[in-house]
């Protein structure tokens, strides 16, 4: 089952997408973030899983905090088609 993930930091934009695992989400969303905000050493980010609690309220739970981890051999086009810009702050 796919879950919705959001990745970003407090200074720069957020990107979101639906993925089957947290590891895949981290790799693709990290790569997308670095396309917009390049940095050879990586950037500090937070990743959230978007879910709904037992009472029907939507909530974002932090599932990763640290440096970007793009570990994929995908083209820029393949990365950008799997993510979209989120207007979260």
N, C-alpha and C positions, 0 to 999 in steps of 0.2 A: 504494500500500500504506500502510495506517495504521500509525503508530508511537505508542507510549505516551510521554507527556511528563508531567513533574512540575514544579510551580512553587511556590516558597515562599521563606522566609528562615529564619535561625537563631532568630528571636524569635517568629515566628508560624507558623501551620499551613501545610500543603502541600496543594495540589490537583492532581489528576491526571486525564488523559483521553486518548483516542486520536484523533489528527488526521492528515490527509493531508500537512500541511506544518508546518514549524517556525514560519512567520509566523502561520498561523491559530492554532496552539497558543498562541503568545505573546499574541495578541490576546484570545482567549477566556479563557485561564487568568489573564491580568492583570486582566481585567474581573471575573472571579470572586473573585480575591484582594481586589480593592478593594471588592467588595460586603461582604465580612466585615471588612475593615480599611480603611475609607475614609481618604483623604488627598488633598487637592486637588493637591499637588505630586508625587504618586506615591510609591511605596515602593521601596526597594532589594531586589531579589530575585535568585534564581538559578533557572534552568530546566535540567532534565536530560532527556535522551532515555534511555529505559530500553531496554536491548538485551541481547543475548547474544553473548559472544565466540566465537571459533572452537573453543574447548575446552568450550563448553556452560555457562560460568559467566555468571550474570546480573550486569550492571553498569550503573551510572548514569553517563553521561558528560555533563559540563556543556556546554551548547550556547548559553547566554546568561547574562550577568551584567550587571545594570544596573537602571535604573528601569522600573517597570511601564509597559506601552504598550498600554492598551486603546483600540483604534481601530475599534470596531465600533458599528453602530447596531442592536444586539439588545436585546430586553427582558431584564429580570432573570431571568424564568422560562426563556427560551431559553438563557441563559448557564448557569444552574444545572443544567439537564438534560443538558448536555454534559460536565459535570465531576463528580468526586466527591472527597470529603475523603480524604486520604491520611494514614496514621499514621506517616509517616517523620519522622525527626528527624536 
